[in-house]
Each structure stands twice: as C-alpha cells, then as structure tokens.
C-alpha cells in the first residue's frame, strides 16, 4: 500500500493530512501522522493563557476549502482594523477591512482550538495517528524511506513512499538527514503573553515599532489581546522576570494608551528570534514543510499563513499524482511543487525580513525615512491596498 508519513502532527502536519485524506481514501493510500504528543480529541478547554495564531484572509479561504472554517469560526476573533505606528514619531498607517471589501483583514484563533478542529476532521480509517511516538532515524530506500520509531512499547520500523518533515524549526530529524538550514539571528527575543486592557481591543490589531523592536497586540476573544513584544536579547530576560504590575507598566510605556490601561497579564513565554530557511525543501521521497522549511520573525504574522499555502499546494500536487497512479515521492512531482511555491516563499520571507531590519534599526536617517513611508502609505490608497493584500495573503 502506498503510504505518506508526516512527522509532526501540529497545525501544519494535521492540515496536510486533512487536505490529502479524501484523495488518499479514493486511491487506497495510507497517511501516517507521527507525533511526539498524543492527540486529545474533545480536550479543548478555553484558557486565558492559550497561545494563538493570526490567520490571514487567504488562510481562512483555504480552511473553507478543507471544510472546517464554519466550525473553526465559532471561536475566532476578527481583525477589523490594523493600526501601524512608530513610537515617538508621527508616522501612522491604518488598514480597514471595509476599505478592502472583506469581512475581516484576518482572524486570531487559539492554537488549541485550531488543533481540536483539525483533529476532529481527520478520518482515522485513512489517517493513522502514531502518537506518542518519535522518529529516531530515517534511511533512504529504493522507492522511499525506512523510519525507525521509538514508542512506549519499544522500537519499530515503518516503510513509507513519501516522508514529510513538519516537526518545527528545531528539527533534529533534518539534522540527521543532513539537510542544512541557513540561520540569521536577529539578536532579539519575543515575549508572548495575553493582556487585558480597560478599553478592550475593539477589533483592532496594533503593530507598534519601538526603539527596542516591534510590539504587536492582536485581538482575542473575551476582549483579551495577544502580545508579541520583541526586545533585544540582553533586555528580554530582565523584562520577563518583572512582577506583573512592573511588566504592565513597562509595556504601557512602550505601547501607549490606545487600549486604555493595561490591567492584567497572563503567563509569559520567551523565544529567541531567527530567520531559518532549509537549504533543501525537496529530495526524492522527501519534503520539508512548515517551520522546518522556513521559520520567520513574527513581526508581520506571516509564518503559519505561508506554511498553510505551501501545505495546500503540496496537497494539490500529491492528489494529482494519486489520480495518475504516480508514486507520491517522485522527484519531478516534488520539484514541480517547490517551483510553484518558490516565488511566494521568497516574497514573503523578504517582506518579513526587511520589515524586521528596517523597524529594528535606530539610525536617525532610517527612522526618518520609515516614518515618511508610514505617512505616505496612509496618503496613497493604491499602495496601501497592495500592502493590505500582502498581509491578507491574497493576490494583488
């Protein structure tokens, strides 16, 4: 039986399994979803501290294609406006869903809820969950890979026609396969937390550029806001260790009072930031997907949305192979997928990286130039429209 093994059962891996399952059922393929953590169907519990993801308008349309948007939308928060500013300078740009002719510029969803909806949509007669389980080795074989799996009951092996590595930006499996990754360290750390403010968010996502790095507050359910606060590495640990009231005071000073007073902060987490890109994304019988392929700075919320576009494009190519009775690991097929996505990846990575470097630079001339740029965007609707389309993951 033809099989596809996806290492990593998170949002990207589960999305690929869902996109493939109908075609795999018709073709008689088996999908193996290999994950270190066991699935928790029916385990969603709302939490103040839940991590979240910003979904672009384009991603929402892709989830519609997968048949889960109606269910997913029960617990998402729409972004009606985006407000971009530079601390201490007059440059401001505002984007509005109404101006772009869409119901929302995007949506923010709790990761646990997205995972729950994806999990419930999977057909276990086609998608076999192998969890908790880890891939300790992958050896190329004629026509595919042989995987060595480590589970509670002991070691076992699995033959697969296509191996999809989607286990995150610090993939040990890619290291063992000799897939080199280019890394550019930003010298920054992102502090992630949920915030409550006295005025509530009113559907506005804020991107605030400060001398220490960008700061984003995204609308969440129950009038919470999801904070992504980027700081130099040497400052982040000190800020992370502050008592809640001191943390909120420093955040208030950096952000301002557009949300009123900041009155509550939840659990805080810190992540060092780098741009990471895999030197290879396809080999015979191998695809690298998601953060394992490209891990971006969170400044523009593009990482998961780009990965989802890659995922659906890969699924289209694999389903075409199923219709033609081709092996899903055929190199020409995988190269066709990569060539299709290369332009989108390069554009999105460049957009995120250049924005990061531009707005993390303290040189006076660059500061003046970017503020003129923000002012100009607000005065030039056609240019602002192009920026909005890029942020929404839609073609201009």
C-alpha positions as CSV (number, residue, x, y, z in Angstrom):
1,X,0.0,0.0,0.0
2,X,1.3,3.5,-0.9
3,X,1.9,5.5,2.2
4,X,2.8,9.1,3.2
5,X,4.3,9.7,6.6
6,X,4.1,13.1,8.1
7,X,6.5,13.7,11.0
8,X,4.8,16.4,13.2
9,X,1.1,16.4,14.0
10,X,0.8,20.1,14.7
11,X,-1.2,22.6,12.7
12,X,0.8,22.2,9.5
13,X,1.1,18.4,9.6
14,X,-2.6,17.9,10.5
15,X,-3.7,20.4,7.8
16,X,-1.7,18.4,5.2
17,X,-3.3,15.1,6.4
18,X,-6.8,16.7,6.2
19,X,-6.1,18.1,2.7
20,X,-5.0,14.6,1.5
21,X,-7.4,12.3,3.2
22,X,-10.3,12.3,0.6
23,X,-7.9,11.7,-2.3
24,X,-5.9,9.1,-0.3
25,X,-9.1,7.2,0.5
26,X,-10.0,7.0,-3.1
27,X,-6.5,6.0,-4.2
28,X,-6.1,3.5,-1.3
29,X,-3.2,5.4,0.2
30,X,-2.3,5.3,3.9
31,X,-1.4,8.5,5.8
32,X,0.7,8.2,8.9
33,X,0.7,11.2,11.2
34,X,3.7,10.8,13.6
35,X,3.7,13.0,16.7
36,X,5.5,13.0,20.0
37,X,2.4,14.2,21.9
38,X,-0.8,12.0,21.9
39,X,-3.9,13.5,20.3
40,X,-6.5,14.9,22.6
41,X,-9.8,14.7,20.8
42,X,-12.5,16.6,22.7
43,X,-10.0,18.0,25.0
44,X,-10.3,21.7,24.2
45,X,-10.7,23.9,27.2
46,X,-10.8,27.8,26.9
47,X,-7.8,29.3,28.7
48,X,-6.8,32.8,29.4
49,X,-3.2,31.9,28.6
50,X,-3.8,30.0,25.4
51,X,-1.2,30.6,22.6
52,X,-2.7,32.0,19.4
53,X,-2.2,32.4,15.7
54,X,-3.2,35.2,13.3
55,X,-4.9,33.7,10.3
56,X,-4.8,35.8,7.1
57,X,-7.9,36.2,5.0
58,X,-6.2,33.9,2.5
59,X,-5.8,31.2,5.1
60,X,-9.4,31.4,6.1
61,X,-10.3,30.7,2.4
62,X,-8.0,27.7,2.4
63,X,-9.7,26.4,5.6
64,X,-13.0,26.8,3.8
65,X,-11.7,24.5,1.0
66,X,-10.8,22.0,3.7
67,X,-14.4,22.2,5.0
68,X,-13.5,23.3,8.6
69,X,-13.9,27.1,8.5
70,X,-17.5,27.0,9.7
71,X,-16.6,25.0,12.8
72,X,-13.3,26.9,13.3
73,X,-15.0,30.3,13.1
74,X,-17.1,29.6,16.2
75,X,-14.1,30.6,18.3
76,X,-12.1,33.2,16.3
77,X,-11.7,36.9,16.8
78,X,-11.9,39.0,13.6
79,X,-9.4,41.8,12.9
80,X,-11.4,44.7,11.6
81,X,-8.6,47.2,11.6
82,X,-4.8,47.2,11.7
83,X,-3.0,50.2,13.2
84,X,0.7,50.6,12.5
85,X,2.8,53.2,14.3
86,X,6.4,54.1,15.3
87,X,6.9,55.2,18.9
88,X,7.8,58.8,19.3
89,X,7.1,59.7,15.6
90,X,4.1,60.9,13.7
91,X,4.1,58.2,11.0
92,X,0.9,56.1,11.2
93,X,-0.8,53.7,8.7
94,X,-4.3,52.3,9.2
95,X,-5.9,49.4,7.3
96,X,-9.6,48.6,7.4
97,X,-11.4,45.5,6.3
98,X,-14.2,47.7,5.0
99,X,-11.8,49.5,2.7
100,X,-10.6,46.2,1.3
101,X,-14.1,44.8,0.7
102,X,-13.6,41.8,3.1
103,X,-15.4,40.9,6.3
104,X,-12.1,40.9,8.2
105,X,-8.4,41.5,7.5
106,X,-7.8,38.3,9.3
107,X,-8.7,36.4,12.4
108,X,-6.9,35.3,15.6
109,X,-7.5,31.8,16.9
110,X,-6.3,29.9,19.9
111,X,-3.9,27.2,18.8
112,X,-5.6,24.6,20.9
113,X,-8.9,25.3,19.3
114,X,-7.4,25.1,15.8
115,X,-5.8,21.8,16.7
116,X,-9.0,20.4,18.1
117,X,-11.0,21.3,14.9
118,X,-8.3,19.7,12.7
119,X,-8.2,16.6,14.8
120,X,-11.9,16.1,14.8
121,X,-12.0,16.4,11.0
122,X,-9.5,13.6,10.4
123,X,-10.8,10.2,9.2
124,X,-9.0,7.6,11.2
125,X,-9.6,5.0,8.6
126,X,-7.2,6.9,6.3
127,X,-5.1,8.9,8.7
128,X,-3.3,6.7,11.2
129,X,-2.1,8.5,14.4
130,X,1.2,7.2,15.6
131,X,1.5,9.1,18.9
132,X,3.2,9.4,21.3
133,X,6.0,8.4,19.0
134,X,9.3,9.8,17.8
135,X,11.3,9.2,14.6
136,X,14.8,8.4,15.7
137,X,16.2,7.6,12.2
138,X,15.2,7.9,8.5
139,X,17.1,5.8,5.9
140,X,16.5,6.3,2.2
141,X,15.5,3.1,0.5
142,X,14.5,2.2,-3.1
143,X,11.2,3.9,-3.6
144,X,11.0,5.7,-0.2
145,X,12.3,5.8,3.3
146,X,12.6,3.3,6.2
147,X,11.7,5.1,9.5
148,X,12.9,3.9,12.9
149,X,10.2,4.8,15.5
150,X,10.5,4.9,19.3
151,X,7.4,4.3,21.3
152,X,6.5,3.3,24.8
153,X,6.2,-0.4,23.7
154,X,9.7,-0.3,22.1
155,X,11.4,0.4,18.8
156,X,9.7,-0.4,15.4
157,X,10.3,0.3,11.8
158,X,8.0,1.7,9.1
159,X,8.4,1.8,5.3
160,X,7.0,4.9,3.6
161,X,6.8,6.2,0.0
162,X,7.0,9.8,1.0
163,X,8.4,11.4,4.1
164,X,7.1,14.9,5.1
165,X,9.2,16.6,7.8
166,X,7.0,19.1,9.5
167,X,8.3,18.9,13.1
168,X,9.3,22.6,13.6
169,X,12.2,25.0,13.3
170,X,14.5,22.9,15.5
171,X,14.1,19.6,13.7
172,X,16.6,17.0,14.9
173,X,15.4,14.8,12.0
174,X,16.5,17.2,9.4
175,X,19.9,17.4,11.1
176,X,20.2,13.6,10.9
177,X,19.3,13.7,7.2
178,X,22.0,16.3,6.5
179,X,19.5,19.0,5.4
180,X,21.4,22.2,6.1
181,X,19.5,25.3,7.3
182,X,20.6,28.9,6.9
183,X,20.1,30.9,10.0
184,X,20.2,34.7,10.6
185,X,20.0,35.6,14.2
186,X,18.2,38.9,14.9
187,X,19.6,39.3,18.4
188,X,16.0,39.6,19.6
189,X,13.7,37.7,21.8
190,X,9.9,37.6,21.6
191,X,7.9,37.8,24.8
192,X,4.5,36.2,24.3
193,X,1.5,36.7,26.7
194,X,-2.1,37.6,26.8
195,X,-3.2,41.0,28.0
196,X,-6.4,42.6,29.3
197,X,-6.9,46.3,28.9
198,X,-9.5,48.7,30.3
199,X,-10.9,49.7,26.9
200,X,-10.8,46.3,25.2
201,X,-9.4,45.8,21.7
202,X,-12.5,46.7,19.6
203,X,-11.3,44.5,16.8
204,X,-8.0,46.4,16.2
205,X,-4.6,44.8,15.7
206,X,-1.8,47.0,16.7
207,X,1.8,46.9,15.3
208,X,3.9,49.3,17.2
209,X,7.6,49.9,16.4
210,X,9.7,51.0,19.3
211,X,13.5,51.7,19.6
212,X,13.9,48.3,21.1
213,X,12.0,46.3,18.5
214,X,8.4,45.8,17.2
215,X,5.5,45.2,19.6
216,X,2.2,43.7,18.5
217,X,-1.2,43.4,20.2
218,X,-3.8,41.2,18.4
219,X,-7.5,41.0,19.3
220,X,-8.5,37.8,21.1
221,X,-11.9,36.6,22.4
222,X,-13.2,38.0,25.7
223,X,-11.6,41.3,24.9
224,X,-8.1,39.9,25.5
225,X,-5.2,40.9,23.3
226,X,-2.3,38.6,22.3
227,X,1.0,40.3,22.9
228,X,4.2,39.7,20.9
229,X,6.8,42.0,22.4
230,X,10.2,41.9,20.7
231,X,13.2,43.0,22.7
232,X,17.0,42.8,22.5
233,X,18.2,39.5,24.0
234,X,20.1,41.3,26.8
235,X,16.9,43.1,27.9
236,X,14.3,40.3,27.4
237,X,15.2,38.2,30.5
238,X,15.1,41.2,32.8
239,X,11.6,42.2,31.5
240,X,10.4,38.6,31.6
241,X,11.4,38.4,35.3
242,X,9.4,41.5,36.3
243,X,6.4,41.3,38.6
244,X,3.1,41.6,36.8
245,X,2.5,45.2,37.7
246,X,6.0,46.3,36.7
247,X,5.8,44.3,33.5
248,X,2.5,46.1,32.6
249,X,4.0,49.5,33.5
250,X,6.9,48.9,31.1
251,X,4.6,47.6,28.4
252,X,2.3,50.6,28.9
253,X,5.2,52.9,28.4
254,X,6.2,51.2,25.2
255,X,2.7,50.8,23.7
256,X,0.8,53.9,25.0
257,X,-2.8,54.2,25.9
258,X,-4.8,53.4,22.8
259,X,-6.3,50.4,24.6
260,X,-6.6,52.3,27.9
261,X,-4.8,51.0,30.9
262,X,-3.3,47.5,30.7
263,X,-4.7,45.7,33.7
264,X,-3.8,42.0,33.5
265,X,-1.1,39.8,32.0
266,X,-1.1,36.1,31.8
267,X,1.7,33.6,31.6
268,X,4.8,34.9,29.8
269,X,7.0,32.9,27.4
270,X,10.2,33.9,25.6
271,X,11.5,32.8,22.2
272,X,14.8,33.8,20.6
273,X,14.2,35.0,17.1
274,X,16.0,34.0,13.9
275,X,15.2,33.7,10.2
276,X,15.8,30.0,9.4
277,X,15.5,28.5,5.9
278,X,16.2,25.0,4.8
279,X,18.7,24.8,2.0
280,X,16.7,21.9,0.5
281,X,12.9,21.5,0.7
282,X,12.6,18.5,-1.6
283,X,14.6,15.4,-2.3
284,X,13.4,12.1,-3.8
285,X,10.6,10.9,-1.5
286,X,11.2,13.8,1.0
287,X,9.5,17.2,1.6
288,X,10.4,19.7,4.3
289,X,7.3,21.7,5.3
290,X,6.2,24.4,7.8
291,X,8.7,25.9,10.3
292,X,11.1,23.2,9.4
293,X,11.3,24.7,5.9
294,X,11.2,28.4,6.9
295,X,10.9,30.0,10.3
296,X,10.1,33.7,10.2
297,X,10.2,36.7,12.5
298,X,6.6,37.2,13.9
299,X,6.6,40.9,13.0
300,X,4.0,40.6,10.2
301,X,2.3,37.3,11.3
302,X,3.2,35.6,8.0
303,X,4.8,32.3,9.2
304,X,1.9,30.0,9.6
305,X,0.0,31.6,6.7
306,X,2.9,30.9,4.3
307,X,3.2,27.4,5.6
308,X,-0.5,26.8,5.0
309,X,-0.2,28.0,1.4
310,X,2.7,25.6,0.9
311,X,0.7,22.8,2.5
312,X,-2.3,23.2,0.2
313,X,-0.1,23.5,-2.8
314,X,1.8,20.3,-1.9
315,X,-1.6,18.5,-1.4
316,X,-2.7,19.5,-4.9
317,X,0.4,18.0,-6.4
318,X,0.2,14.8,-4.4
319,X,-3.5,14.4,-5.3
320,X,-2.7,14.8,-8.9
321,X,-0.1,12.0,-8.5
322,X,-2.8,9.9,-7.0
323,X,-5.1,10.4,-10.0
324,X,-2.3,9.5,-12.3
325,X,-1.2,6.5,-10.2
326,X,2.2,8.0,-9.6
327,X,4.4,7.5,-6.6
328,X,3.9,10.5,-4.3
329,X,7.7,10.6,-3.7
330,X,8.5,11.1,-7.4
331,X,11.2,13.8,-7.6
332,X,9.8,15.6,-10.6
333,X,6.4,15.9,-8.9
334,X,8.0,17.3,-5.7
335,X,10.2,19.7,-7.7
336,X,7.1,21.0,-9.5
337,X,5.5,21.8,-6.1
338,X,8.7,23.6,-5.0
339,X,9.0,25.6,-8.2
340,X,5.4,26.7,-7.8
341,X,5.9,27.9,-4.2
342,X,9.4,29.3,-4.5
343,X,8.2,32.8,-5.6
344,X,5.6,33.1,-2.8
345,X,8.2,32.0,-0.3
346,X,10.9,34.4,-1.4
347,X,8.5,37.3,-1.5
348,X,7.1,36.6,2.0
349,X,10.4,35.9,3.6
350,X,11.9,39.1,2.1
351,X,8.8,41.1,3.2
352,X,9.1,39.8,6.8
353,X,12.9,40.1,7.0
354,X,13.2,43.6,5.5
355,X,10.4,44.9,7.7
356,X,12.2,43.5,10.7
357,X,15.5,45.0,9.9
358,X,14.0,48.4,8.9
359,X,12.0,48.8,12.1
360,X,14.6,47.5,14.4
361,X,17.2,50.0,13.2
362,X,17.8,53.1,15.4
363,X,19.8,55.1,12.8
364,X,18.2,58.6,12.5
365,X,18.1,58.7,8.7
366,X,16.3,55.3,8.5
367,X,14.0,56.4,11.3
368,X,13.0,59.5,9.4
369,X,12.6,57.5,6.2
370,X,10.4,54.8,7.6
371,X,8.1,57.5,9.2
372,X,7.8,59.2,5.9
373,X,6.9,55.8,4.4
374,X,4.2,55.2,7.0
375,X,2.7,58.7,6.4
376,X,2.9,58.1,2.6
377,X,1.2,54.8,2.9
378,X,-1.7,56.4,4.7
379,X,-2.0,59.1,1.9
380,X,-1.7,56.7,-1.0
381,X,-4.6,54.3,-1.1
382,X,-3.3,52.2,-4.1
383,X,0.0,51.5,-2.3
384,X,-1.8,50.8,1.0
385,X,-4.1,48.4,-0.8
386,X,-1.1,46.4,-2.1
387,X,0.3,46.2,1.5
388,X,-3.1,45.0,2.8
389,X,-3.3,42.3,0.1
390,X,0.1,41.1,1.0
391,X,-0.8,41.0,4.7
392,X,-4.0,39.1,3.9
393,X,-2.2,36.5,1.9
394,X,-4.2,37.4,-1.3
395,X,-3.0,38.2,-4.8
396,X,-3.0,41.9,-5.7
